[in-house]
Amino acid sequence: MRPMWDTLWLGAHLATMTQGEPYGAIRDGAIGVKDGVIAWIGPRADLPGAADTLATRVHSCDGAWITPGLIDCHTHLVFAGNRAGEFEQRLNGASYEEIARAGGGIASTVAATRAASLHDLVASAEGRLEGFKADGVTTIEIKSGYGLDLDTERRMLQAARELAAVQHIRVRATFLGLHALPPEYRDNRGDYVDLVCNEMLPALAAEGLVDAVDAFCETIGFSVEEVARFFEAARALGVPVKLHAEQLSNQNGAALASSHGALSADHLEWLDDAGIEAMAREGTVAVLLLGAFYFLRETKLPPIEKLRTAGVAMAVATDCNPGTSPLTSPLIAVNMACTLFRLTPEEALAGMTRNGAKALGLQNEVGTLEIGKAADFAVWDVGEPAELAYWLGAAPLRERVFAGEVVA
Ligand SMILES: [Zn+2]
């Protein structure tokens, strides 16, 4: 008789990240995988038969811990060039203004990205993706937003799709149309917002390139009125929304996003009580971005305790981008969530698994180890799950498993 599962994973403790027990832990657990999906999970002692009769392959883990594959729900992974030169200039005493006047800042990334081919964008992103894979990431969100014209935004989103096709990773592609004002629209910003809402978004959505939209709501970004127009256009097309909100000042962006049923509001250092209340009411995920907080040497903390008390789900992400967060290690973000924002290790890990999935609308597919979810997981050489938040730069990953298969 044919075994009922393709693979049976044995000899590991499981941090299922379901709610209830700490980490949803199952000591000496077992996972049965069929067609890339978790078909059975529980204590090894409860297996419905002898291991070698249950699956075609038995994979023994020798005391490791298995968690859901990590989910980085906020990155700008696709871009050309980098800003290491500006980083160096600043540390040699140059001001932001001097760098901006010389064509630096986001304008330099936009210029480099516009000049890059699809092949170049994929190749440079693949290099950065290695760090994420080495930290057990199986799902990543990638935003556009360095093209700010239709052709380049399309190329960025195509690069995100291409990465999913060749890299054994789930990718959600987000159209960040309102990221910055392109230089050619400096004196007529209304026309740019029109272009994004009326031409770019409908075209890119029709091509199947847009899983969500995002915007940068800030005094140096876009106003709540401009963002609201963009969100209305997205919702008319059935596209979910996300928002960079309350990073540098309180613009009431999180409340706006929540009122549009946003999957998440991200950054949130300046989030106020009304914003927390709106997020709790609408089930909007709070995405905490440690890399930017660290890199910009911010001191204003997001209201973690109030978010916790209000029951707002908190996700943790790298925000990997060339300007404010050149961070390619999700596990470092998990560590920083504990050291800088005082999350517990369990909260931080939930932020990169269960709540990361929710911030992408993927909570029924990934983010926990449960029957019916994708068999995306990470096998770790650690004695306890808290070690994933504790070590800084330890590389504890033993195996990355995507849709039931061990992948590089
Ligand atoms: Zn961002």
Residues whose N, C-alpha, C, O or C-beta is under 5 A from the ligand:
A	BS01	ZN	D319
